[in-house]
Amino acid sequence: MPKTEINYPPLLTQAIDIMDSDNGEAAFLFVLDVMISGLETVLNNHH
């Protein structure tokens, strides 16, 4: 994956680093977990 000029959030950067390693499944599960945590935070803030 080529490095770009975009400044990604730290968690996304970490996920990309994991994807650059040989275990894509770990990266997928990590991103899924981060997205779920983010959605829970958003939903909880609206109550």
PDB file of N, CA, C and O in Angstrom:
ATOM      1  N   MET A   1       0.861  -1.199   0.000  1.00  0.00           N
ATOM      2  CA  MET A   1       0.000   0.000   0.000  1.00  0.00           C
ATOM      3  C   MET A   1       0.894   1.246   0.000  1.00  0.00           C
ATOM      4  O   MET A   1       1.712   1.422   0.903  1.00  0.00           O
ATOM      5  N   PRO A   2       0.740   2.103  -1.004  1.00  0.00           N
ATOM      6  CA  PRO A   2       1.587   3.296  -1.069  1.00  0.00           C
ATOM      7  C   PRO A   2       1.227   4.295   0.022  1.00  0.00           C
ATOM      8  O   PRO A   2       0.060   4.439   0.387  1.00  0.00           O
ATOM      9  N   LYS A   3       2.231   4.975   0.534  1.00  0.00           N
ATOM     10  CA  LYS A   3       1.982   6.005   1.540  1.00  0.00           C
ATOM     11  C   LYS A   3       1.446   7.249   0.833  1.00  0.00           C
ATOM     12  O   LYS A   3       1.945   7.633  -0.225  1.00  0.00           O
ATOM     13  N   THR A   4       0.424   7.876   1.427  1.00  0.00           N
ATOM     14  CA  THR A   4      -0.161   9.069   0.828  1.00  0.00           C
ATOM     15  C   THR A   4       0.056  10.257   1.753  1.00  0.00           C
ATOM     16  O   THR A   4       0.589  10.117   2.854  1.00  0.00           O
ATOM     17  N   GLU A   5      -0.366  11.427   1.287  1.00  0.00           N
ATOM     18  CA  GLU A   5      -0.197  12.645   2.070  1.00  0.00           C
ATOM     19  C   GLU A   5      -1.332  12.849   3.065  1.00  0.00           C
ATOM     20  O   GLU A   5      -1.310  13.802   3.843  1.00  0.00           O
ATOM     21  N   ILE A   6      -2.329  11.956   3.047  1.00  0.00           N
ATOM     22  CA  ILE A   6      -3.476  12.109   3.937  1.00  0.00           C
ATOM     23  C   ILE A   6      -3.062  11.764   5.360  1.00  0.00           C
ATOM     24  O   ILE A   6      -2.393  10.757   5.589  1.00  0.00           O
ATOM     25  N   ASN A   7      -3.456  12.597   6.313  1.00  0.00           N
ATOM     26  CA  ASN A   7      -3.193  12.299   7.717  1.00  0.00           C
ATOM     27  C   ASN A   7      -4.359  11.515   8.286  1.00  0.00           C
ATOM     28  O   ASN A   7      -5.396  12.080   8.634  1.00  0.00           O
ATOM     29  N   TYR A   8      -4.174  10.197   8.375  1.00  0.00           N
ATOM     30  CA  TYR A   8      -5.234   9.346   8.890  1.00  0.00           C
ATOM     31  C   TYR A   8      -5.274   9.405  10.411  1.00  0.00           C
ATOM     32  O   TYR A   8      -4.256   9.669  11.051  1.00  0.00           O
ATOM     33  N   PRO A   9      -6.450   9.157  10.996  1.00  0.00           N
ATOM     34  CA  PRO A   9      -6.529   9.032  12.455  1.00  0.00           C
ATOM     35  C   PRO A   9      -5.625   7.887  12.925  1.00  0.00           C
ATOM     36  O   PRO A   9      -5.402   6.933  12.179  1.00  0.00           O
ATOM     37  N   PRO A  10      -5.103   7.973  14.154  1.00  0.00           N
ATOM     38  CA  PRO A  10      -4.161   6.959  14.644  1.00  0.00           C
ATOM     39  C   PRO A  10      -4.687   5.533  14.539  1.00  0.00           C
ATOM     40  O   PRO A  10      -3.935   4.633  14.164  1.00  0.00           O
ATOM     41  N   LEU A  11      -5.963   5.305  14.861  1.00  0.00           N
ATOM     42  CA  LEU A  11      -6.489   3.943  14.802  1.00  0.00           C
ATOM     43  C   LEU A  11      -6.503   3.423  13.377  1.00  0.00           C
ATOM     44  O   LEU A  11      -6.211   2.252  13.137  1.00  0.00           O
ATOM     45  N   LEU A  12      -6.843   4.293  12.426  1.00  0.00           N
ATOM     46  CA  LEU A  12      -6.849   3.874  11.025  1.00  0.00           C
ATOM     47  C   LEU A  12      -5.423   3.592  10.558  1.00  0.00           C
ATOM     48  O   LEU A  12      -5.181   2.631   9.828  1.00  0.00           O
ATOM     49  N   THR A  13      -4.485   4.430  10.981  1.00  0.00           N
ATOM     50  CA  THR A  13      -3.081   4.202  10.650  1.00  0.00           C
ATOM     51  C   THR A  13      -2.620   2.856  11.188  1.00  0.00           C
ATOM     52  O   THR A  13      -1.912   2.114  10.507  1.00  0.00           O
ATOM     53  N   GLN A  14      -3.029   2.544  12.424  1.00  0.00           N
ATOM     54  CA  GLN A  14      -2.660   1.256  13.017  1.00  0.00           C
ATOM     55  C   GLN A  14      -3.263   0.106  12.219  1.00  0.00           C
ATOM     56  O   GLN A  14      -2.602  -0.906  11.982  1.00  0.00           O
ATOM     57  N   ALA A  15      -4.505   0.260  11.810  1.00  0.00           N
ATOM     58  CA  ALA A  15      -5.160  -0.786  11.017  1.00  0.00           C
ATOM     59  C   ALA A  15      -4.439  -0.982   9.683  1.00  0.00           C
ATOM     60  O   ALA A  15      -4.251  -2.115   9.238  1.00  0.00           O
ATOM     61  N   ILE A  16      -4.037   0.119   9.047  1.00  0.00           N
ATOM     62  CA  ILE A  16      -3.312   0.029   7.776  1.00  0.00           C
ATOM     63  C   ILE A  16      -1.979  -0.675   7.984  1.00  0.00           C
ATOM     64  O   ILE A  16      -1.564  -1.484   7.153  1.00  0.00           O
ATOM     65  N   ASP A  17      -1.306  -0.370   9.091  1.00  0.00           N
ATOM     66  CA  ASP A  17      -0.039  -1.048   9.392  1.00  0.00           C
ATOM     67  C   ASP A  17      -0.257  -2.543   9.547  1.00  0.00           C
ATOM     68  O   ASP A  17       0.561  -3.339   9.086  1.00  0.00           O
ATOM     69  N   ILE A  18      -1.356  -2.936  10.193  1.00  0.00           N
ATOM     70  CA  ILE A  18      -1.660  -4.360  10.353  1.00  0.00           C
ATOM     71  C   ILE A  18      -1.932  -4.982   8.982  1.00  0.00           C
ATOM     72  O   ILE A  18      -1.474  -6.090   8.701  1.00  0.00           O
ATOM     73  N   MET A  19      -2.671  -4.278   8.136  1.00  0.00           N
ATOM     74  CA  MET A  19      -2.968  -4.797   6.799  1.00  0.00           C
ATOM     75  C   MET A  19      -1.692  -4.953   5.977  1.00  0.00           C
ATOM     76  O   MET A  19      -1.587  -5.867   5.159  1.00  0.00           O
ATOM     77  N   ASP A  20      -0.721  -4.063   6.193  1.00  0.00           N
ATOM     78  CA  ASP A  20       0.550  -4.164   5.473  1.00  0.00           C
ATOM     79  C   ASP A  20       1.319  -5.405   5.897  1.00  0.00           C
ATOM     80  O   ASP A  20       2.142  -5.916   5.136  1.00  0.00           O
ATOM     81  N   SER A  21       1.056  -5.897   7.113  1.00  0.00           N
ATOM     82  CA  SER A  21       1.664  -7.160   7.521  1.00  0.00           C
ATOM     83  C   SER A  21       0.903  -8.288   6.836  1.00  0.00           C
ATOM     84  O   SER A  21       0.018  -8.030   6.020  1.00  0.00           O
ATOM     85  N   ASP A  22       1.238  -9.538   7.160  1.00  0.00           N
ATOM     86  CA  ASP A  22       0.694 -10.649   6.381  1.00  0.00           C
ATOM     87  C   ASP A  22      -0.669 -11.128   6.860  1.00  0.00           C
ATOM     88  O   ASP A  22      -1.211 -12.078   6.295  1.00  0.00           O
ATOM     89  N   ASN A  23      -1.240 -10.498   7.891  1.00  0.00           N
ATOM     90  CA  ASN A  23      -2.502 -11.005   8.426  1.00  0.00           C
ATOM     91  C   ASN A  23      -3.632 -10.016   8.168  1.00  0.00           C
ATOM     92  O   ASN A  23      -3.901  -9.148   8.999  1.00  0.00           O
ATOM     93  N   GLY A  24      -4.290 -10.142   7.024  1.00  0.00           N
ATOM     94  CA  GLY A  24      -5.392  -9.253   6.683  1.00  0.00           C
ATOM     95  C   GLY A  24      -6.594  -9.444   7.577  1.00  0.00           C
ATOM     96  O   GLY A  24      -7.339  -8.497   7.831  1.00  0.00           O
ATOM     97  N   GLU A  25      -6.796 -10.672   8.063  1.00  0.00           N
ATOM     98  CA  GLU A  25      -7.955 -10.934   8.918  1.00  0.00           C
ATOM     99  C   GLU A  25      -7.875 -10.133  10.208  1.00  0.00           C
ATOM    100  O   GLU A  25      -8.885  -9.596  10.664  1.00  0.00           O
ATOM    101  N   ALA A  26      -6.691 -10.045  10.801  1.00  0.00           N
ATOM    102  CA  ALA A  26      -6.519  -9.278  12.031  1.00  0.00           C
ATOM    103  C   ALA A  26      -6.872  -7.810  11.798  1.00  0.00           C
ATOM    104  O   ALA A  26      -7.515  -7.181  12.638  1.00  0.00           O
ATOM    105  N   ALA A  27      -6.452  -7.268  10.656  1.00  0.00           N
ATOM    106  CA  ALA A  27      -6.753  -5.879  10.335  1.00  0.00           C
ATOM    107  C   ALA A  27      -8.249  -5.683  10.161  1.00  0.00           C
ATOM    108  O   ALA A  27      -8.813  -4.701  10.644  1.00  0.00           O
ATOM    109  N   PHE A  28      -8.894  -6.619   9.467  1.00  0.00           N
ATOM    110  CA  PHE A  28     -10.333  -6.521   9.245  1.00  0.00           C
ATOM    111  C   PHE A  28     -11.082  -6.525  10.571  1.00  0.00           C
ATOM    112  O   PHE A  28     -11.969  -5.700  10.791  1.00  0.00           O
ATOM    113  N   LEU A  29     -10.728  -7.449  11.448  1.00  0.00           N
ATOM    114  CA  LEU A  29     -11.397  -7.536  12.744  1.00  0.00           C
ATOM    115  C   LEU A  29     -11.121  -6.301  13.586  1.00  0.00           C
ATOM    116  O   LEU A  29     -11.997  -5.840  14.318  1.00  0.00           O
ATOM    117  N   PHE A  30      -9.909  -5.762  13.488  1.00  0.00           N
ATOM    118  CA  PHE A  30      -9.552  -4.553  14.229  1.00  0.00           C
ATOM    119  C   PHE A  30     -10.400  -3.368  13.766  1.00  0.00           C
ATOM    120  O   PHE A  30     -10.948  -2.628  14.583  1.00  0.00           O
ATOM    121  N   VAL A  31     -10.501  -3.199  12.448  1.00  0.00           N
ATOM    122  CA  VAL A  31     -11.289  -2.091  11.898  1.00  0.00           C
ATOM    123  C   VAL A  31     -12.756  -2.254  12.274  1.00  0.00           C
ATOM    124  O   VAL A  31     -13.422  -1.281  12.627  1.00  0.00           O
ATOM    125  N   LEU A  32     -13.261  -3.489  12.197  1.00  0.00           N
ATOM    126  CA  LEU A  32     -14.646  -3.751  12.567  1.00  0.00           C
ATOM    127  C   LEU A  32     -14.888  -3.358  14.019  1.00  0.00           C
ATOM    128  O   LEU A  32     -15.897  -2.727  14.334  1.00  0.00           O
ATOM    129  N   ASP A  33     -13.971  -3.726  14.898  1.00  0.00           N
ATOM    130  CA  ASP A  33     -14.091  -3.413  16.317  1.00  0.00           C
ATOM    131  C   ASP A  33     -14.070  -1.905  16.545  1.00  0.00           C
ATOM    132  O   ASP A  33     -14.850  -1.385  17.343  1.00  0.00           O
ATOM    133  N   VAL A  34     -13.187  -1.208  15.853  1.00  0.00           N
ATOM    134  CA  VAL A  34     -13.103   0.247  15.978  1.00  0.00           C
ATOM    135  C   VAL A  34     -14.394   0.900  15.493  1.00  0.00           C
ATOM    136  O   VAL A  34     -14.907   1.818  16.133  1.00  0.00           O
ATOM    137  N   MET A  35     -14.921   0.426  14.355  1.00  0.00           N
ATOM    138  CA  MET A  35     -16.157   0.997  13.820  1.00  0.00           C
ATOM    139  C   MET A  35     -17.321   0.778  14.773  1.00  0.00           C
ATOM    140  O   MET A  35     -18.123   1.686  14.991  1.00  0.00           O
ATOM    141  N   ILE A  36     -17.421  -0.420  15.342  1.00  0.00           N
ATOM    142  CA  ILE A  36     -18.497  -0.711  16.284  1.00  0.00           C
ATOM    143  C   ILE A  36     -18.371   0.177  17.517  1.00  0.00           C
ATOM    144  O   ILE A  36     -19.368   0.714  18.000  1.00  0.00           O
ATOM    145  N   SER A  37     -17.153   0.334  18.026  1.00  0.00           N
ATOM    146  CA  SER A  37     -16.934   1.195  19.190  1.00  0.00           C
ATOM    147  C   SER A  37     -17.330   2.633  18.871  1.00  0.00           C
ATOM    148  O   SER A  37     -17.952   3.308  19.692  1.00  0.00           O
ATOM    149  N   GLY A  38     -16.969   3.097  17.679  1.00  0.00           N
ATOM    150  CA  GLY A  38     -17.320   4.451  17.270  1.00  0.00           C
ATOM    151  C   GLY A  38     -18.818   4.643  17.153  1.00  0.00           C
ATOM    152  O   GLY A  38     -19.351   5.670  17.574  1.00  0.00           O
ATOM    153  N   LEU A  39     -19.506   3.654  16.580  1.00  0.00           N
ATOM    154  CA  LEU A  39     -20.958   3.742  16.451  1.00  0.00           C
ATOM    155  C   LEU A  39     -21.629   3.740  17.814  1.00  0.00           C
ATOM    156  O   LEU A  39     -22.585   4.483  18.036  1.00  0.00           O
ATOM    157  N   GLU A  40     -21.138   2.912  18.731  1.00  0.00           N
ATOM    158  CA  GLU A  40     -21.702   2.880  20.079  1.00  0.00           C
ATOM    159  C   GLU A  40     -21.543   4.235  20.750  1.00  0.00           C
ATOM    160  O   GLU A  40     -22.457   4.707  21.426  1.00  0.00           O
ATOM    161  N   THR A  41     -20.388   4.861  20.566  1.00  0.00           N
ATOM    162  CA  THR A  41     -20.139   6.177  21.156  1.00  0.00           C
ATOM    163  C   THR A  41     -21.112   7.205  20.591  1.00  0.00           C
ATOM    164  O   THR A  41     -21.696   7.991  21.337  1.00  0.00           O
ATOM    165  N   VAL A  42     -21.284   7.197  19.274  1.00  0.00           N
ATOM    166  CA  VAL A  42     -22.198   8.144  18.624  1.00  0.00           C
ATOM    167  C   VAL A  42     -23.622   7.924  19.113  1.00  0.00           C
ATOM    168  O   VAL A  42     -24.319   8.879  19.456  1.00  0.00           O
ATOM    169  N   LEU A  43     -24.055   6.668  19.146  1.00  0.00           N
ATOM    170  CA  LEU A  43     -25.421   6.370  19.574  1.00  0.00           C
ATOM    171  C   LEU A  43     -25.638   6.751  21.029  1.00  0.00           C
ATOM    172  O   LEU A  43     -26.689   7.290  21.376  1.00  0.00           O
ATOM    173  N   ASN A  44     -24.664   6.481  21.880  1.00  0.00           N
ATOM    174  CA  ASN A  44     -24.798   6.808  23.297  1.00  0.00           C
ATOM    175  C   ASN A  44     -24.830   8.307  23.526  1.00  0.00           C
ATOM    176  O   ASN A  44     -25.468   8.772  24.471  1.00  0.00           O
ATOM    177  N   ASN A  45     -24.155   9.072  22.681  1.00  0.00           N
ATOM    178  CA  ASN A  45     -24.134  10.520  22.834  1.00  0.00           C
ATOM    179  C   ASN A  45     -25.446  11.162  22.409  1.00  0.00           C
ATOM    180  O   ASN A  45     -25.698  12.320  22.741  1.00  0.00           O
ATOM    181  N   HIS A  46     -26.282  10.437  21.685  1.00  0.00           N
ATOM    182  CA  HIS A  46     -27.554  10.997  21.229  1.00  0.00           C
ATOM    183  C   HIS A  46     -28.693  10.723  22.189  1.00  0.00           C
ATOM    184  O   HIS A  46     -29.811  11.184  21.961  1.00  0.00           O
ATOM    185  N   HIS A  47     -28.437   9.982  23.260  1.00  0.00           N
ATOM    186  CA  HIS A  47     -29.514   9.682  24.218  1.00  0.00           C
ATOM    187  C   HIS A  47     -29.525  10.687  25.343  1.00  0.00           C
ATOM    188  O   HIS A  47     -30.360  10.597  26.243  1.00  0.00           O
TER     189      HIS A  47
END
